């Protein structure tokens, strides 16, 4: 069979073709499945097309415990006045405070413009070398050499999302969604000046007035500039005063405001799962019959556990009456008073 499959006649044919051709010639070697099995055992069967295989990239795991530790930046398109016309909005976001530290609107996506925005924003926020991690996806301006050289000269650590993974940059994507779901966000911008007029108003609202649910309903600016604890304390005092006036309204006691965020992750590492306890040895098929049944936990059963008495677990087999055979041919008796039938004499008048 291998000689036939590897011959010049059938070297480039599939096993199904070889099987059918040999049958037409009056020759049967084996089934098609056997051909595939033998070919696989001899490493002679593979996908004929060259399949693209993506390597396993390391998942970015970034932690921010304060402002200006981890920034996330991205570029989104804003629709212009005509079809296929766009304006490009660059936004740099602090993932701890959700504060937009820098933004820029341009007619195109360019690494030089991104370099200018990053450099200006780092200078404005007074970021020191080796302090900041800048995270982004793998767009053309994000992976450019000019941006990489700038970050290296400024002492900023560069981080990228994994290829073909859309949720490695969640904070920037969430901020773009907040902007585009605002009631004043237009379907299209009439001009570049129109878009320029919209962006300052939106980012002013987002930083100073928007109470973000991910940071304890604080505004990004109050958390970014160290006012979070003061705001939380003021809210706690207000709730305490409300509780003192009407304690019956608060069943659970004094209400508490949302806590100040302590840490923000991009792809937080999952804790190692504890290994499950192995089954008792007596439950194994190869265990001897005299092996006592023991529980893998040394502290089991607990002191509060009371073993059930045998009568309460299961009745004696001998006391169970044998089941009566079911006669499926017998017609069920009609119930009086149902579906228009007159009830039997039960003292009920209709």
C-alpha positions as CSV (number, residue, x, y, z in Angstrom):
1,X,0.0,0.0,0.0
2,X,2.8,2.4,0.8
3,X,4.5,1.6,-2.5
4,X,1.3,2.5,-4.3
5,X,0.7,5.7,-2.4
6,X,4.3,6.9,-2.8
7,X,4.6,5.9,-6.5
8,X,5.0,8.4,-9.3
9,X,1.5,7.5,-10.4
10,X,-0.2,8.4,-7.1
11,X,2.4,10.6,-5.4
12,X,0.3,13.7,-5.7
13,X,-3.1,12.1,-5.3
14,X,-5.3,11.9,-2.3
15,X,-6.0,8.5,-0.6
16,X,-9.7,8.7,-1.8
17,X,-8.5,9.1,-5.4
18,X,-6.1,6.2,-5.0
19,X,-8.8,4.0,-3.4
20,X,-11.3,4.7,-6.2
21,X,-8.8,4.3,-9.0
22,X,-7.6,0.9,-7.7
23,X,-11.2,-0.3,-7.3
24,X,-11.9,0.5,-10.9
25,X,-8.9,-1.6,-11.8
26,X,-10.1,-4.5,-9.7
27,X,-7.6,-4.1,-7.0
28,X,-8.4,-3.6,-3.3
29,X,-5.7,-2.9,-0.8
30,X,-7.5,-1.4,2.2
31,X,-10.0,1.2,3.2
32,X,-9.5,5.0,2.9
33,X,-9.3,5.4,6.7
34,X,-6.5,2.8,6.8
35,X,-4.6,4.6,4.2
36,X,-4.8,7.8,6.2
37,X,-3.8,6.0,9.4
38,X,-0.8,4.4,7.9
39,X,0.3,7.6,6.2
40,X,0.1,9.4,9.6
41,X,2.1,6.7,11.3
42,X,4.8,7.2,8.7
43,X,4.6,11.0,8.9
44,X,3.6,11.2,5.3
45,X,0.3,13.0,5.7
46,X,0.0,16.8,6.4
47,X,-1.9,19.9,5.4
48,X,-1.0,20.7,1.8
49,X,-1.5,24.4,2.3
50,X,1.0,26.4,4.4
51,X,-1.0,27.5,7.4
52,X,0.0,30.7,9.2
53,X,0.6,30.0,12.9
54,X,0.8,32.8,15.4
55,X,3.3,32.5,18.2
56,X,2.2,32.7,21.8
57,X,2.8,36.2,22.8
58,X,3.2,37.1,26.5
59,X,0.2,38.8,27.9
60,X,0.9,42.3,29.2
61,X,0.3,42.6,32.9
62,X,0.5,46.2,34.1
63,X,-0.2,47.6,37.6
64,X,-0.8,51.2,38.5
65,X,-1.2,52.2,42.2
66,X,-1.1,56.0,41.6
67,X,-1.2,58.7,38.9
68,X,1.4,58.9,36.1
69,X,2.5,55.3,36.5
70,X,0.8,53.7,33.5
71,X,-0.6,55.5,30.6
72,X,-2.7,54.1,27.8
73,X,-3.0,55.8,24.4
74,X,-4.8,55.2,21.2
75,X,-6.1,56.8,18.0
76,X,-9.8,56.9,16.9
77,X,-11.4,58.1,13.8
78,X,-14.1,60.9,13.8
79,X,-16.3,61.0,10.7
80,X,-15.8,64.0,8.5
81,X,-18.3,65.9,6.3
82,X,-18.1,63.4,3.4
83,X,-18.0,59.7,3.1
84,X,-14.5,58.2,3.6
85,X,-13.3,61.4,5.2
86,X,-12.0,61.2,8.8
87,X,-10.3,63.2,11.5
88,X,-7.9,61.4,13.8
89,X,-8.1,61.9,17.5
90,X,-5.1,61.0,19.6
91,X,-5.8,60.5,23.3
92,X,-3.4,59.6,26.2
93,X,-5.2,58.3,29.3
94,X,-3.9,57.6,32.8
95,X,-5.4,54.2,33.7
96,X,-5.3,54.8,37.5
97,X,-7.3,58.0,37.5
98,X,-8.9,57.8,34.0
99,X,-7.6,61.3,33.5
100,X,-7.0,62.4,29.9
101,X,-3.5,63.8,30.3
102,X,-3.2,64.8,26.6
103,X,-5.1,64.8,23.3
104,X,-4.7,66.0,19.8
105,X,-6.8,66.2,16.6
106,X,-5.2,65.8,13.2
107,X,-6.0,65.1,9.6
108,X,-3.9,61.9,9.5
109,X,-2.3,59.3,11.7
110,X,1.4,60.0,11.8
111,X,4.2,58.8,14.1
112,X,5.7,62.4,14.1
113,X,2.5,63.8,15.5
114,X,2.3,61.0,18.1
115,X,5.9,61.7,19.1
116,X,5.1,65.4,19.5
117,X,2.0,64.7,21.6
118,X,3.8,62.2,23.9
119,X,6.8,64.5,24.4
120,X,4.6,67.5,25.3
121,X,2.4,65.5,27.6
122,X,5.3,64.0,29.5
123,X,6.8,67.4,30.0
124,X,3.4,68.9,31.1
125,X,2.9,66.2,33.7
126,X,6.5,66.4,34.9
127,X,7.1,62.7,34.6
128,X,10.5,61.6,35.7
129,X,12.7,59.0,33.9
130,X,11.9,55.3,34.8
131,X,8.6,56.4,36.3
132,X,6.1,55.8,33.4
133,X,4.9,52.8,31.4
134,X,3.2,53.8,28.1
135,X,0.8,51.1,26.8
136,X,-0.8,50.9,23.4
137,X,-2.0,48.6,20.7
138,X,0.1,47.7,17.6
139,X,-1.0,50.5,15.3
140,X,1.5,51.9,12.8
141,X,2.2,55.0,14.8
142,X,2.5,53.1,18.1
143,X,5.1,50.7,16.8
144,X,7.1,53.2,14.8
145,X,10.8,53.6,15.4
146,X,10.6,57.3,16.0
147,X,8.2,56.8,18.9
148,X,10.3,54.0,20.3
149,X,13.4,56.1,20.2
150,X,11.6,59.0,21.9
151,X,10.4,56.7,24.7
152,X,13.9,55.3,25.1
153,X,15.5,58.7,25.4
154,X,12.9,59.9,28.0
155,X,13.2,56.7,30.1
156,X,9.6,55.6,29.4
157,X,8.9,51.8,29.3
158,X,7.0,50.8,26.2
159,X,4.2,48.2,26.3
160,X,2.1,46.8,23.5
161,X,-1.0,44.7,23.2
162,X,-0.8,41.2,21.8
163,X,-1.5,40.9,18.1
164,X,-5.1,40.1,17.2
165,X,-6.3,40.7,20.8
166,X,-8.8,43.4,21.2
167,X,-9.1,43.6,25.0
168,X,-5.5,44.3,26.0
169,X,-6.1,48.1,25.8
170,X,-9.5,48.3,27.6
171,X,-9.3,51.8,29.2
172,X,-8.7,53.7,25.9
173,X,-11.5,51.8,24.2
174,X,-13.9,52.5,27.1
175,X,-13.0,56.2,27.0
176,X,-13.7,56.3,23.2
177,X,-17.1,54.6,23.8
178,X,-18.0,57.2,26.5
179,X,-17.3,60.0,24.0
180,X,-19.2,58.5,21.1
181,X,-22.2,57.7,23.3
182,X,-22.6,61.2,24.5
183,X,-25.9,62.9,23.3
184,X,-24.1,65.8,21.8
185,X,-21.7,63.7,19.8
186,X,-22.7,64.2,16.1
187,X,-23.1,61.7,13.4
188,X,-20.5,63.6,11.4
189,X,-18.4,66.7,11.9
190,X,-18.9,69.4,9.4
191,X,-15.2,70.5,9.4
192,X,-12.0,70.3,11.3
193,X,-12.9,73.4,13.2
194,X,-16.2,71.8,14.2
195,X,-14.3,68.8,15.7
196,X,-11.9,71.1,17.4
197,X,-14.8,72.9,19.0
198,X,-16.3,69.7,20.3
199,X,-13.2,68.1,21.8
200,X,-12.3,70.7,24.5
201,X,-15.8,70.7,25.8
202,X,-16.0,67.0,26.0
203,X,-12.6,66.4,27.7
204,X,-13.4,69.2,30.1
205,X,-16.6,67.5,31.1
206,X,-14.9,64.1,31.2
207,X,-12.0,65.2,33.4
208,X,-13.8,67.6,35.7
209,X,-17.5,66.6,35.9
210,X,-17.8,63.0,34.9
211,X,-18.2,60.7,38.0
212,X,-16.5,57.6,36.8
213,X,-17.9,54.3,38.1
214,X,-14.5,52.6,37.9
215,X,-12.8,55.0,40.4
216,X,-15.5,55.1,43.2
217,X,-17.7,57.7,41.4
218,X,-14.9,60.3,41.6
219,X,-14.0,62.7,38.8
220,X,-10.8,61.8,37.1
221,X,-9.2,65.2,37.9
222,X,-10.0,64.9,41.6
223,X,-8.3,61.5,41.8
224,X,-5.4,62.4,39.5
225,X,-4.4,65.5,41.6
226,X,-4.8,63.9,45.0
227,X,-8.2,65.1,46.1
228,X,-9.8,61.6,46.3
229,X,-9.5,61.0,50.0
230,X,-10.9,64.5,50.8
231,X,-13.9,63.9,48.6
232,X,-14.5,60.4,50.1
233,X,-14.3,61.8,53.7
234,X,-16.8,64.6,52.8
235,X,-19.2,62.0,51.4
236,X,-18.9,59.8,54.5
237,X,-19.8,62.8,56.7
238,X,-22.8,63.6,54.6
239,X,-24.0,60.0,54.7
240,X,-23.4,59.9,58.5
241,X,-25.5,63.0,59.0
242,X,-28.3,61.5,56.9
243,X,-28.2,58.3,59.0
244,X,-28.4,60.3,62.2
245,X,-31.5,62.2,61.0
246,X,-33.4,59.1,59.9
247,X,-31.7,55.9,61.1
248,X,-34.8,53.8,60.3
249,X,-34.2,54.4,56.5
250,X,-30.9,52.5,56.6
251,X,-31.5,48.9,57.5
252,X,-27.8,47.9,57.1
253,X,-26.5,50.7,59.4
254,X,-24.5,53.7,58.5
255,X,-24.1,53.8,54.6
256,X,-20.6,54.0,53.2
257,X,-19.4,55.7,50.0
258,X,-17.5,53.8,47.4
259,X,-13.9,53.1,48.3
260,X,-10.9,54.9,46.8
261,X,-9.2,52.6,44.2
262,X,-6.0,51.1,45.5
263,X,-4.7,49.4,42.3
264,X,-5.7,49.2,38.7
265,X,-4.6,46.4,36.4
266,X,-4.3,45.7,32.8
267,X,-4.7,41.9,32.6
268,X,-4.5,41.1,36.3
269,X,-2.7,37.8,36.9
270,X,-5.1,35.0,38.0
271,X,-4.4,33.5,41.4
272,X,-3.2,29.9,41.4
273,X,-6.0,27.5,42.0
274,X,-5.7,25.2,44.9
275,X,-5.3,21.6,44.0
276,X,-8.4,19.5,44.7
277,X,-8.1,16.9,47.4
278,X,-7.6,13.5,46.1
279,X,-10.3,10.8,46.5
280,X,-10.0,8.4,49.4
281,X,-7.9,5.4,48.6
282,X,-10.8,3.0,49.5
283,X,-12.7,4.5,46.6
284,X,-10.1,3.5,44.1
285,X,-10.8,0.4,42.0
286,X,-7.6,-1.3,43.1
287,X,-8.0,-0.7,46.8
288,X,-8.3,-3.8,49.1
289,X,-11.7,-4.5,50.6
290,X,-10.4,-4.2,54.2
291,X,-9.2,-0.6,53.6
292,X,-11.3,1.7,55.9
293,X,-13.2,4.5,54.2
294,X,-11.5,7.8,55.2
295,X,-12.0,11.3,54.1
296,X,-9.0,13.2,52.7
297,X,-9.5,16.1,55.1
298,X,-8.1,15.4,58.5
299,X,-10.6,17.8,60.2
300,X,-13.7,16.1,58.6
301,X,-16.3,15.5,59.9
302,X,-16.7,18.7,61.8
303,X,-17.8,18.7,65.4
304,X,-21.3,19.9,64.4
305,X,-21.9,17.1,62.0
306,X,-24.1,14.3,63.4
307,X,-24.2,11.0,61.6
308,X,-27.6,9.9,60.4
309,X,-29.2,6.8,61.8
310,X,-29.6,3.9,59.4
311,X,-33.5,3.9,59.5
312,X,-33.5,7.6,58.5
313,X,-31.2,7.0,55.6
314,X,-33.0,4.2,53.9
315,X,-35.9,1.9,54.9
316,X,-35.5,-1.8,55.1
317,X,-35.7,-3.5,51.7
318,X,-38.1,-6.1,53.1
319,X,-40.7,-3.5,54.1
320,X,-41.1,-2.1,50.6
321,X,-44.1,-3.5,48.9
322,X,-43.5,-4.8,45.4
323,X,-44.6,-2.5,42.6
324,X,-47.9,-3.2,41.0
325,X,-47.9,-3.8,37.3
326,X,-49.3,-1.0,35.2
327,X,-52.2,-1.8,33.0
328,X,-51.8,0.5,30.0
329,X,-54.9,-0.8,28.3
330,X,-57.3,0.3,31.0
331,X,-59.1,3.6,30.3
332,X,-58.7,6.2,32.9
333,X,-61.8,7.0,34.9
334,X,-63.4,10.4,34.2
335,X,-63.3,12.9,37.1
336,X,-66.8,14.2,37.8
337,X,-67.3,17.9,37.5
338,X,-64.6,18.4,34.9
339,X,-65.1,19.7,31.3
340,X,-68.9,20.0,31.6
341,X,-69.6,16.7,33.3
342,X,-72.1,16.9,36.1
343,X,-70.5,16.2,39.6
344,X,-71.7,13.3,41.6
345,X,-74.1,13.9,44.5
346,X,-71.9,15.8,46.8
347,X,-74.3,18.4,48.2
348,X,-73.1,21.0,45.7
349,X,-75.8,22.9,43.7
350,X,-75.1,24.4,40.4
